[in-house]
């Protein structure tokens, strides 16, 4: 996943957590406007969310943020 897209996801997660609390859930659509103005990025996140990680439609923002921050980190 592109670094700019990861940064955008973390920013949106932080904003949602700040305004709605640590239990806030979101879908991958939360990272995009209601216009289909960036279909490549939308598909990249959708594939990561649905196909790669088999996540539910709504997941906690804290979980998504953690997953993105830990991408590529060897444990």
Protein Blocks (a to p, Z undefined) as FASTA:
>chain_A
ZZklmmmmmmmmmmmmmmnojkbccdfklmpcfbdfblmlmmmmmmmmmmmnopafbdcf
klmmmmmmmgoiaZZ
